[in-house]
Structure formats: structure tokens, C-alpha cells
């Protein structure tokens, strides 16, 4: 599969995830937008404003890949924060329209990208470089994780299974070299998938088993380990939520 084909496949999933999000938002009552989300300090309105502005920020990067010009994801960190704050208190109808319109702009910008441009190197707002074909996945992550963060009935159990599986692998790699994290074996009991946390080659101190969505929910900080089983020394521990190691922030 070429970079362009991989991006196109993920873009189809992005469209589906966006529709799921829009349905969830449309079912909210107007006053529910100002209630707390699952993210500290953010209301549901903050989450929705962030999702819309994130789509526009990725349009900037898609335009950078298409034109070859250095276009920053956001004008500045302050501008990013201000965009979220400015949009958080809007009425439900405005939030929905902004989500639809920003998704349309993202889709249009992606459609304009020539196949060869999907291999262009882009700079994330935090400074690291990545290939353009990863942009659709980054948008999918924003949609799926923040849909859960809305705390409006959508949970990790609703994630597309392929998304949860790929994210489990990605997060395990991200946490592989974290200092102080004990060696843990994560086993998905609904897929042929195992990943390790902690030092490479170390004998696992804990074995954690469960559905792939539950594993990724815990590893991403979107659940407390509900639905998982934890074994130590061959014995199942009574409360997995207290037995699981403390994870670093996802970042």
C-alpha cells in the first residue's frame, strides 16, 4: 500500500468518526455544553472548540505539504489556546456548524494533495517532524480520544477495533523507554495481539489481559482499568485498578 493509499483509507475512517461525533453532539442539550468534560479545566464546549481548531491546524499542514512552504500548524501556542477559549462558550448550533465546516475544510485540503506529497516531512506544533501520510491518523486520534473526553456516553468500548489495536501498539512503543515503568505484558483476549511495557527483554512483573479496547482505554488514560484482569506470579489480583502501574501523561 502506498502512502497515498494508506492516507485515503484512514480518511474514510475519519469521516465515519466525525459523523459519530456529530451525532453525539447533536443529542446534547444546550446547557450541557458548559458542563465539565473528562479533561481537567475544560468544559464540553472547550473540547468541541479544540476539535474544530485542530482540524483547521491540520489544514495548515496539508497546505504546507502541497505547496512546499513552511506553514506552521498554529500561529503560536497562545493563538491555539485563544482559539479554544474563544469558541468554548458558543451555542450548540454554532459548535455543530463549526465542526462540520472545519471537517469539510480538512477533507478538501486532503483531496488536493498529490500522491507524492503524502511523503512530505511536516513539523508538529511541538517541534518533531513526521510524514504527511500520518496526518489522517493524527486527526482520527483527536476525534476518538476527545469523543470519549466529552463524557457524553461515548466510551473506549465504542472505538473502532482496528483503531484500538493500532493505538495499543503505538502507545506501548511510546511508553517502552519510560523510566520507572515496570515490565508489563498486555494481552488482548479478543485479538492475536501482545505488547510489552517497560524495559525491553525484562521478565514481566504483571500480565494484563482484556479486550483490546479496554487495554487501549487504560493505556491512553481514558479508563481506570475496568474490564481488565491482572496477574502477578500466576495469580489473579482482586482489584486490577489498584494493581495497574501508574502511567505517565499521554502528552
Backbone as CSV, one residue per row, in Angstrom:
resi,resn,N_x,N_y,N_z,CA_x,CA_y,CA_z,C_x,C_y,C_z
1,UNK,0.841,-1.196,0.000,0.000,0.000,0.000,0.879,1.250,0.000
2,UNK,0.611,2.169,-0.905,1.380,3.404,-0.975,0.979,4.351,0.157
3,UNK,1.799,5.391,0.338,1.467,6.388,1.360,0.109,7.023,1.082
4,UNK,-0.160,7.324,-0.184,-1.432,7.951,-0.548,-2.601,7.013,-0.287
5,UNK,-2.426,5.724,-0.580,-3.498,4.753,-0.343,-3.766,4.581,1.150
6,UNK,-2.693,4.545,1.941,-2.865,4.424,3.392,-3.592,5.644,3.949
7,UNK,-3.224,6.819,3.465,-3.891,8.037,3.921,-5.364,8.027,3.545
8,UNK,-5.667,7.582,2.325,-7.060,7.549,1.865,-7.900,6.610,2.717
9,UNK,-7.330,5.466,3.087,-8.065,4.513,3.921,-8.372,5.119,5.289
10,UNK,-7.403,5.794,5.870,-7.634,6.412,7.178,-8.618,7.568,7.076
11,UNK,-8.572,8.304,5.982,-9.511,9.412,5.800,-10.956,8.932,5.778
12,UNK,-11.180,7.744,5.254,-12.540,7.193,5.273,-12.990,6.940,6.716
13,UNK,-12.084,6.440,7.538,-12.421,6.220,8.945,-12.627,7.547,9.668
14,UNK,-11.833,8.550,9.312,-12.012,9.889,9.890,-13.412,10.416,9.603
15,UNK,-13.887,10.218,8.379,-15.234,10.677,8.024,-16.292,9.975,8.867
16,UNK,-16.124,8.671,9.075,-17.079,7.921,9.896,-17.041,8.397,11.347
17,UNK,-15.846,8.598,11.872,-15.714,9.048,13.259,-16.291,10.446,13.448
18,UNK,-16.130,11.287,12.445,-16.702,12.628,12.520,-18.221,12.569,12.576
19,UNK,-18.818,11.694,11.777,-20.276,11.547,11.800,-20.755,11.049,13.163
20,UNK,-20.020,10.119,13.760,-20.386,9.632,15.092,-20.320,10.769,16.113
21,UNK,-19.271,11.575,16.016,-19.132,12.710,16.934,-20.282,13.697,16.759
22,UNK,-20.605,14.023,15.520,-21.679,14.985,15.262,-23.009,14.493,15.812
23,UNK,-23.250,13.194,15.706,-24.493,12.648,16.257,-24.517,12.791,17.775
24,UNK,-23.387,12.511,18.417,-23.325,12.647,19.877,-23.566,14.087,20.305
25,UNK,-22.944,15.019,19.602,-23.086,16.430,19.959,-24.517,16.900,19.733
26,UNK,-25.127,16.456,18.642,-26.499,16.873,18.332,-27.492,16.398,19.382
27,UNK,-27.150,15.340,20.104,-28.044,14.808,21.130,-27.906,15.526,22.471
28,UNK,-26.911,16.399,22.598,-26.728,17.144,23.839,-27.789,18.233,23.972
29,UNK,-28.121,18.555,25.201,-28.946,19.722,25.472,-28.037,20.954,25.518
30,UNK,-28.598,22.099,25.208,-27.793,23.322,25.113,-26.977,23.577,26.379
31,UNK,-27.602,23.371,27.540,-26.911,23.680,28.800,-25.797,22.682,29.121
32,UNK,-25.791,21.539,28.455,-24.772,20.527,28.739,-23.404,20.905,28.186
33,UNK,-23.342,21.835,27.260,-22.056,22.240,26.702,-21.170,22.910,27.738
34,UNK,-21.754,23.560,28.711,-20.965,24.273,29.721,-20.592,23.393,30.907
35,UNK,-21.000,22.153,30.877,-20.664,21.245,31.975,-19.268,20.661,31.774
36,UNK,-18.634,20.199,32.859,-17.261,19.696,32.749,-17.151,18.492,31.821
37,UNK,-16.066,18.455,31.084,-15.707,17.268,30.317,-14.832,16.385,31.196
38,UNK,-14.293,15.325,30.624,-13.382,14.457,31.368,-11.973,15.037,31.447
39,UNK,-11.724,16.149,30.772,-10.415,16.793,30.797,-10.415,17.904,31.845
40,UNK,-9.473,17.885,32.767,-9.445,18.893,33.836,-9.427,20.315,33.285
41,UNK,-10.337,21.137,33.782,-10.370,22.539,33.399,-11.107,22.847,32.116
42,UNK,-11.551,21.823,31.417,-12.260,22.029,30.150,-13.716,21.614,30.276
43,UNK,-14.598,22.458,29.742,-15.987,22.059,29.569,-16.117,21.275,28.262
44,UNK,-17.302,20.759,28.022,-17.545,20.111,26.726,-17.355,21.106,25.581
45,UNK,-17.719,22.359,25.836,-17.518,23.374,24.810,-16.054,23.563,24.455
46,UNK,-15.168,23.473,25.441,-13.731,23.558,25.170,-13.281,22.401,24.276
47,UNK,-13.758,21.202,24.560,-13.370,20.034,23.765,-13.796,20.216,22.316
48,UNK,-15.024,20.681,22.105,-15.528,20.847,20.743,-14.787,21.953,20.006
49,UNK,-14.511,23.055,20.689,-13.749,24.133,20.057,-12.357,23.652,19.674
50,UNK,-11.737,22.878,20.546,-10.418,22.329,20.237,-10.471,21.427,19.009
51,UNK,-11.479,20.578,18.913,-11.576,19.675,17.770,-11.721,20.439,16.457
52,UNK,-12.503,21.495,16.463,-12.666,22.294,15.251,-11.366,22.996,14.873
53,UNK,-10.708,23.606,15.849,-9.465,24.322,15.546,-8.338,23.351,15.198
54,UNK,-8.357,22.157,15.760,-7.364,21.158,15.379,-7.499,20.797,13.910
55,UNK,-8.730,20.632,13.436,-8.934,20.336,12.017,-8.335,21.438,11.154
56,UNK,-8.564,22.689,11.532,-8.003,23.797,10.763,-6.479,23.816,10.835
57,UNK,-5.925,23.440,11.981,-4.464,23.408,12.095,-3.866,22.344,11.181
58,UNK,-4.576,21.252,10.999,-4.089,20.204,10.104,-4.247,20.617,8.647
59,UNK,-5.228,21.469,8.353,-5.325,22.058,7.011,-4.054,22.851,6.712
60,UNK,-3.555,23.589,7.691,-2.305,24.326,7.501,-1.169,23.387,7.111
61,UNK,-1.083,22.248,7.772,-0.010,21.305,7.470,-0.221,20.632,6.121
62,UNK,-1.461,20.331,5.773,-1.743,19.774,4.445,-1.365,20.773,3.356
63,UNK,-1.669,22.036,3.574,-1.282,23.067,2.609,0.234,23.186,2.518
64,UNK,0.914,23.004,3.639,2.372,23.025,3.641,2.926,21.886,2.798
65,UNK,2.345,20.690,2.941,2.791,19.543,2.150,2.530,19.759,0.664
66,UNK,1.422,20.383,0.342,1.043,20.584,-1.066,1.897,21.652,-1.737
67,UNK,2.185,22.725,-1.027,2.885,23.860,-1.635,4.391,23.840,-1.425
68,UNK,4.847,23.063,-0.441,6.263,23.065,-0.122,6.689,24.233,0.746
69,UNK,5.740,25.070,1.143,6.053,26.209,2.011,5.993,25.791,3.482
70,UNK,6.749,26.474,4.300,6.765,26.182,5.738,5.603,26.916,6.398
71,UNK,4.478,26.217,6.567,3.293,26.799,7.187,3.130,26.165,8.562
72,UNK,3.191,26.939,9.628,3.086,26.341,10.966,1.687,25.800,11.227
73,UNK,1.625,24.792,12.087,0.332,24.205,12.437,-0.564,25.249,13.091
74,UNK,-0.026,25.982,14.038,-0.722,27.101,14.685,0.183,28.325,14.597
75,UNK,-0.418,29.507,14.585,0.386,30.729,14.551,1.297,30.817,15.771
76,UNK,0.795,30.352,16.920,1.565,30.333,18.160,0.809,29.492,19.177
77,UNK,1.480,29.149,20.257,0.800,28.429,21.337,-0.307,29.284,21.930
78,UNK,-0.055,30.586,22.007,-1.059,31.496,22.556,-2.289,31.560,21.652
79,UNK,-2.060,31.564,20.343,-3.179,31.599,19.401,-3.995,30.317,19.481
80,UNK,-3.313,29.194,19.671,-4.024,27.920,19.820,-4.935,27.969,21.038
81,UNK,-4.394,28.403,22.159,-5.171,28.469,23.396,-6.320,29.463,23.268
82,UNK,-6.061,30.598,22.627,-7.098,31.618,22.487,-8.245,31.123,21.624
83,UNK,-7.921,30.368,20.576,-8.968,29.824,19.725,-9.900,28.892,20.475
84,UNK,-9.332,28.109,21.381,-10.149,27.202,22.193,-11.024,27.995,23.159
85,UNK,-10.422,28.965,23.828,-11.179,29.758,24.801,-12.290,30.559,24.123
86,UNK,-11.985,31.121,22.960,-12.975,31.936,22.256,-14.171,31.108,21.796
87,UNK,-13.926,29.843,21.462,-15.003,29.021,20.923,-15.761,28.206,21.938
88,UNK,-15.270,28.149,23.162,-15.839,27.225,24.146,-17.269,27.557,24.533
89,UNK,-17.611,28.830,24.570,-18.920,29.223,25.089,-20.004,29.392,24.048
90,UNK,-19.764,28.958,22.832,-20.747,29.171,21.769,-21.969,28.273,21.926
91,UNK,-23.102,28.679,21.361,-24.303,27.839,21.398,-24.093,26.535,20.634
92,UNK,-24.947,25.572,20.914,-24.833,24.246,20.318,-24.845,24.305,18.797
93,UNK,-25.745,25.076,18.214,-25.842,25.141,16.752,-24.541,25.645,16.136
94,UNK,-23.901,26.619,16.773,-22.632,27.140,16.257,-21.520,26.109,16.387
95,UNK,-21.502,25.377,17.490,-20.495,24.330,17.666,-20.635,23.273,16.573
96,UNK,-21.858,22.845,16.325,-22.089,21.832,15.298,-21.668,22.330,13.922
97,UNK,-22.043,23.543,13.586,-21.694,24.090,12.276,-20.183,24.217,12.127
98,UNK,-19.503,24.625,13.189,-18.044,24.754,13.144,-17.384,23.395,12.954
99,UNK,-17.887,22.383,13.639,-17.337,21.038,13.469,-17.527,20.552,12.038
100,UNK,-18.709,20.774,11.484,-18.972,20.342,10.100,-18.083,21.101,9.111
101,UNK,-18.017,22.416,9.281,-17.268,23.236,8.333,-15.769,22.959,8.397
102,UNK,-15.236,22.801,9.594,-13.798,22.528,9.725,-13.460,21.149,9.179
103,UNK,-14.357,20.177,9.375,-14.133,18.857,8.782,-14.150,18.947,7.261
104,UNK,-15.057,19.729,6.709,-15.116,19.892,5.254,-13.832,20.525,4.728
105,UNK,-13.297,21.506,5.438,-12.040,22.130,5.012,-10.895,21.131,5.068
106,UNK,-10.861,20.323,6.120,-9.825,19.298,6.235,-9.931,18.296,5.089
107,UNK,-11.131,17.831,4.804,-11.343,16.862,3.732,-10.945,17.444,2.383
108,UNK,-11.305,18.691,2.142,-10.969,19.343,0.876,-9.459,19.500,0.721
109,UNK,-8.785,19.899,1.793,-7.333,20.068,1.727,-6.633,18.740,1.473
110,UNK,-7.135,17.668,2.086,-6.545,16.347,1.865,-6.760,15.886,0.430
111,UNK,-7.926,16.188,-0.132,-8.223,15.774,-1.506,-7.329,16.486,-2.516
112,UNK,-6.849,17.671,-2.188,-5.993,18.435,-3.095,-4.553,17.941,-3.110
113,UNK,-4.196,17.106,-2.164,-2.796,16.717,-2.013,-2.408,15.697,-3.082
114,UNK,-1.408,15.980,-3.916,-0.934,14.989,-4.887,-0.368,13.766,-4.170
115,UNK,-0.423,12.620,-4.830,0.027,11.384,-4.192,1.436,11.507,-3.626
116,UNK,2.336,12.127,-4.395,3.729,12.189,-3.953,3.915,13.090,-2.734
117,UNK,2.968,14.001,-2.501,3.108,14.935,-1.375,2.826,14.281,-0.031
118,UNK,2.215,13.093,-0.038,1.936,12.422,1.233,3.217,11.956,1.936
119,UNK,4.341,11.997,1.245,5.613,11.627,1.885,6.374,12.845,2.404
120,UNK,5.810,14.039,2.226,6.480,15.262,2.682,6.656,15.252,4.196
121,UNK,7.744,15.844,4.644,8.005,15.962,6.077,7.367,17.245,6.616
122,UNK,6.625,17.099,7.699,5.919,18.219,8.305,6.356,18.375,9.760
123,UNK,6.172,19.571,10.274,6.578,19.836,11.657,5.347,19.983,12.545
124,UNK,5.261,19.109,13.531,4.194,19.188,14.525,4.374,20.441,15.371
125,UNK,3.294,20.897,15.981,3.366,22.126,16.786,4.370,22.013,17.927
126,UNK,4.656,20.779,18.370,5.621,20.582,19.452,7.057,20.503,18.952
127,UNK,7.237,20.485,17.623,8.582,20.558,17.074,9.086,19.352,16.316
128,UNK,8.519,18.174,16.534,9.061,16.997,15.858,8.543,16.913,14.419
129,UNK,9.325,16.206,13.576,8.972,16.020,12.173,8.259,14.689,11.975
130,UNK,7.324,14.663,11.037,6.614,13.431,10.715,6.142,13.504,9.266
131,UNK,5.903,12.343,8.625,5.454,12.343,7.232,3.979,12.707,7.114
132,UNK,3.629,13.324,6.008,2.260,13.805,5.815,1.235,12.687,5.864
133,UNK,1.623,11.465,5.480,0.634,10.384,5.476,0.151,10.028,6.885
134,UNK,0.839,10.513,7.912,0.372,10.286,9.282,-0.685,11.301,9.717
135,UNK,-0.901,12.345,8.935,-1.872,13.374,9.322,-3.289,12.833,9.522
136,UNK,-3.807,12.002,8.598,-5.158,11.480,8.832,-5.270,10.701,10.140
137,UNK,-4.231,9.940,10.480,-4.282,9.195,11.742,-4.269,10.149,12.932
138,UNK,-3.508,11.210,12.838,-3.494,12.184,13.927,-4.882,12.790,14.117
139,UNK,-5.573,13.035,13.026,-6.939,13.551,13.151,-7.859,12.500,13.758
140,UNK,-7.687,11.255,13.362,-8.507,10.181,13.925,-8.291,10.062,15.428
141,UNK,-7.050,10.178,15.871,-6.761,10.144,17.304,-7.494,11.262,18.037
142,UNK,-7.436,12.460,17.483,-8.129,13.585,18.114,-9.621,13.295,18.253
143,UNK,-10.219,12.794,17.190,-11.657,12.532,17.200,-12.035,11.457,18.206
144,UNK,-11.336,10.336,18.171,-11.727,9.206,19.015,-11.436,9.470,20.493
145,UNK,-10.271,10.004,20.797,-9.944,10.260,22.203,-10.824,11.370,22.785
146,UNK,-11.000,12.445,22.032,-11.780,13.559,22.580,-13.277,13.294,22.552
147,UNK,-13.726,12.387,21.698,-15.136,11.972,21.771,-15.395,11.333,23.136
148,UNK,-14.471,10.516,23.590,-14.577,9.942,24.935,-14.498,11.050,25.990
149,UNK,-13.600,12.011,25.777,-13.412,13.088,26.752,-14.648,13.959,26.930
150,UNK,-15.541,13.963,25.947,-16.787,14.722,26.092,-17.609,14.229,27.278
151,UNK,-17.398,12.971,27.658,-18.143,12.375,28.772,-19.644,12.459,28.513
152,UNK,-20.011,12.047,27.297,-21.413,12.141,26.885,-21.945,10.792,26.408
153,UNK,-21.378,9.704,26.948,-21.882,8.378,26.632,-21.026,7.568,25.691
154,UNK,-20.065,8.209,25.022,-19.158,7.504,24.114,-17.933,7.088,24.920
155,UNK,-17.612,5.807,24.923,-16.538,5.262,25.748,-15.538,4.504,24.881
156,UNK,-14.404,4.075,25.452,-13.483,3.251,24.676,-14.126,2.007,24.075
157,UNK,-15.186,1.505,24.685,-15.873,0.334,24.133,-16.497,0.620,22.774
158,UNK,-16.671,1.894,22.435,-17.251,2.278,21.150,-16.194,2.495,20.067
159,UNK,-14.927,2.494,20.422,-13.882,2.743,19.427,-13.888,1.693,18.330
160,UNK,-13.550,2.054,17.097,-13.306,1.035,16.071,-12.209,0.086,16.554
161,UNK,-12.421,-1.195,16.382,-11.464,-2.161,16.926,-10.077,-1.977,16.323
162,UNK,-10.011,-1.699,15.023,-8.711,-1.514,14.377,-7.991,-0.296,14.950
163,UNK,-8.733,0.753,15.262,-8.129,1.933,15.890,-7.538,1.560,17.241
164,UNK,-8.301,0.850,18.053,-7.825,0.469,19.382,-6.586,-0.407,19.292
165,UNK,-6.559,-1.331,18.334,-5.417,-2.235,18.193,-4.164,-1.473,17.766
166,UNK,-4.298,-0.607,16.780,-3.137,0.148,16.313,-2.633,1.111,17.383
167,UNK,-3.560,1.705,18.125,-3.151,2.614,19.185,-2.488,1.873,20.343
168,UNK,-2.919,0.649,20.607,-2.277,-0.141,21.658,-0.805,-0.350,21.327
169,UNK,-0.521,-0.683,20.087,0.863,-0.885,19.655,1.639,0.429,19.724
170,UNK,1.046,1.497,19.228,1.732,2.790,19.212,2.038,3.280,20.625
171,UNK,1.063,3.167,21.518,1.264,3.647,22.882,2.290,2.800,23.626
172,UNK,2.271,1.492,23.385,3.268,0.625,24.020,4.673,1.025,23.584
173,UNK,4.837,1.355,22.316,6.138,1.810,21.826,6.511,3.149,22.458
174,UNK,5.528,4.022,22.611,5.779,5.337,23.210,6.224,5.206,24.659
175,UNK,5.654,4.245,25.381,5.959,4.075,26.798,7.109,3.091,27.054
176,UNK,7.691,2.546,25.987,8.681,1.477,26.160,9.886,1.917,26.982
177,UNK,10.297,3.151,26.810,11.525,3.601,27.469,11.267,4.545,28.637
178,UNK,10.045,4.556,29.147,9.723,5.446,30.267,10.396,4.947,31.543
179,UNK,11.152,5.804,32.183,11.844,5.426,33.417,10.836,5.119,34.525
180,UNK,11.113,4.053,35.255,10.298,3.709,36.409,9.080,2.872,36.109
181,UNK,8.797,2.628,34.838,7.634,1.817,34.489,8.027,0.345,34.553
182,UNK,7.354,-0.467,35.365,7.730,-1.873,35.477,7.411,-2.629,34.192
183,UNK,8.089,-3.757,33.966,7.777,-4.558,32.780,6.394,-5.194,32.900
184,UNK,5.564,-4.947,31.911,4.184,-5.429,31.905,3.885,-6.028,30.538
185,UNK,3.231,-7.176,30.527,2.763,-7.793,29.288,1.272,-7.534,29.151
186,UNK,0.871,-6.894,28.058,-0.538,-6.641,27.769,-0.992,-7.610,26.686
187,UNK,-2.048,-8.349,26.971,-2.560,-9.355,26.039,-4.018,-9.079,25.736
188,UNK,-4.319,-8.875,24.458,-5.710,-8.697,24.037,-6.348,-10.070,23.890
189,UNK,-7.416,-10.316,24.640,-8.030,-11.641,24.594,-9.046,-11.782,23.463
190,UNK,-9.253,-10.704,22.697,-10.153,-10.782,21.549,-9.417,-10.625,20.221
191,UNK,-8.089,-10.562,20.287,-7.246,-10.479,19.094,-5.937,-11.188,19.388
192,UNK,-5.228,-11.559,18.334,-3.902,-12.143,18.489,-2.902,-11.000,18.604
193,UNK,-2.847,-10.391,19.777,-2.040,-9.190,19.950,-1.490,-9.132,21.359
194,UNK,-0.166,-8.989,21.430,0.520,-8.811,22.708,1.520,-7.678,22.567
195,UNK,1.611,-6.849,23.584,2.604,-5.777,23.597,3.229,-5.714,24.980
196,UNK,4.428,-5.149,25.043,5.161,-5.045,26.302,5.351,-3.584,26.687
197,UNK,5.277,-3.323,27.970,5.645,-2.031,28.530,6.913,-2.207,29.344
198,UNK,7.654,-1.124,29.503,8.835,-1.183,30.346,10.071,-1.631,29.593
199,UNK,11.136,-1.952,30.331,12.421,-2.284,29.720,12.327,-3.471,28.769
200,UNK,12.968,-3.355,27.617,12.951,-4.427,26.623,13.646,-5.665,27.168
201,UNK,13.032,-6.818,26.956,13.624,-8.086,27.349,13.438,-8.463,28.797
202,UNK,12.899,-7.576,29.603,12.708,-7.876,31.024,11.517,-8.808,31.218
203,UNK,11.627,-9.690,32.190,10.528,-10.595,32.512,9.367,-9.785,33.094
204,UNK,8.154,-9.956,32.558,7.027,-9.152,33.044,6.747,-9.380,34.526
205,UNK,6.549,-8.291,35.254,6.111,-8.387,36.643,4.605,-8.582,36.723
206,UNK,3.906,-8.050,35.734,2.455,-8.161,35.668,2.042,-8.597,34.270
207,UNK,0.958,-9.343,34.201,0.315,-9.660,32.932,-1.098,-9.096,32.983
208,UNK,-1.423,-8.285,32.010,-2.735,-7.633,31.957,-3.477,-8.154,30.739
209,UNK,-4.676,-8.671,30.960,-5.466,-9.249,29.878,-6.831,-8.577,29.801
210,UNK,-7.355,-8.521,28.585,-8.692,-7.980,28.397,-8.931,-7.620,26.954
211,UNK,-10.119,-7.137,26.626,-10.409,-6.704,25.260,-9.465,-5.586,24.829
212,UNK,-9.159,-5.557,23.549,-8.191,-4.574,23.062,-8.659,-3.143,23.341
213,UNK,-9.960,-2.901,23.271,-10.456,-1.549,23.554,-10.227,-1.178,25.023
214,UNK,-10.405,-2.137,25.920,-10.194,-1.871,27.345,-8.718,-1.627,27.640
215,UNK,-7.841,-2.380,26.982,-6.405,-2.182,27.172,-5.981,-0.792,26.706
216,UNK,-6.440,-0.414,25.527,-6.079,0.901,24.996,-6.736,2.010,25.797
217,UNK,-7.939,1.767,26.287,-8.587,2.752,27.144,-7.759,3.054,28.375
218,UNK,-7.223,2.002,29.002,-6.378,2.216,30.184,-5.057,2.871,29.795
219,UNK,-4.419,2.366,28.744,-3.096,2.853,28.371,-3.141,4.320,27.927
220,UNK,-4.269,4.749,27.393,-4.408,6.135,26.939,-4.944,7.056,28.028
221,UNK,-5.203,6.511,29.216,-5.725,7.326,30.302,-7.203,7.614,30.204
222,UNK,-7.914,6.837,29.356,-9.358,7.055,29.198,-10.191,6.089,30.023
223,UNK,-9.574,5.220,30.791,-10.301,4.367,31.726,-9.365,3.999,32.869
224,UNK,-9.950,3.484,33.951,-9.150,3.135,35.127,-8.779,1.660,35.164
225,UNK,-8.994,0.945,34.073,-8.679,-0.478,34.029,-9.889,-1.368,34.138
226,UNK,-11.070,-0.785,34.089,-12.297,-1.578,34.145,-12.332,-2.556,32.970
227,UNK,-12.681,-3.811,33.258,-12.744,-4.838,32.224,-11.453,-5.597,32.008
228,UNK,-10.421,-5.285,32.785,-9.129,-5.954,32.646,-8.888,-6.919,33.798
229,UNK,-8.078,-7.928,33.533,-7.615,-8.857,34.558,-6.104,-8.705,34.693
230,UNK,-5.629,-8.670,35.930,-4.206,-8.505,36.193,-3.699,-9.716,36.960
231,UNK,-2.623,-10.311,36.461,-1.998,-11.466,37.114,-0.574,-11.111,37.534
232,UNK,-0.197,-11.590,38.710,1.165,-11.424,39.200,1.610,-12.743,39.802
233,UNK,2.729,-13.255,39.303,3.218,-14.543,39.781,2.232,-15.667,39.539
234,UNK,1.458,-15.566,38.470,0.491,-16.606,38.134,-0.839,-16.487,38.838
235,UNK,-0.983,-15.530,39.738,-2.234,-15.368,40.478,-2.964,-14.105,40.033
236,UNK,-4.285,-14.228,39.904,-5.095,-13.077,39.522,-5.302,-12.166,40.723
237,UNK,-5.060,-10.882,40.525,-5.231,-9.909,41.594,-6.679,-9.461,41.659
238,UNK,-7.147,-9.197,42.865,-8.577,-8.953,43.075,-9.060,-7.669,42.419
239,UNK,-8.294,-6.593,42.541,-8.730,-5.304,42.009,-7.700,-4.792,41.008
240,UNK,-7.964,-4.956,39.718,-6.976,-4.534,38.726,-6.688,-3.041,38.769
241,UNK,-7.656,-2.252,39.186,-7.469,-0.802,39.157,-6.390,-0.335,40.131
242,UNK,-6.230,-1.055,41.243,-5.179,-0.693,42.193,-3.869,-1.406,41.882
243,UNK,-3.932,-2.478,41.103,-2.728,-3.245,40.791,-1.983,-2.702,39.579
244,UNK,-2.680,-1.999,38.704,-2.051,-1.483,37.493,-1.043,-0.390,37.827
245,UNK,0.082,-0.351,37.104,1.084,0.680,37.387,0.596,2.065,36.976
246,UNK,1.150,3.082,37.589,0.828,4.465,37.237,1.522,4.805,35.929
247,UNK,0.752,5.314,34.981,1.289,5.638,33.665,1.641,7.120,33.575
248,UNK,2.622,7.459,32.733,2.919,8.883,32.511,1.808,9.521,31.687
249,UNK,1.705,10.847,31.707,0.697,11.515,30.875,0.889,11.162,29.411
250,UNK,-0.216,11.075,28.685,-0.143,10.691,27.276,0.585,11.742,26.468
251,UNK,0.341,13.033,26.780,1.041,14.101,26.078,0.479,14.369,24.699
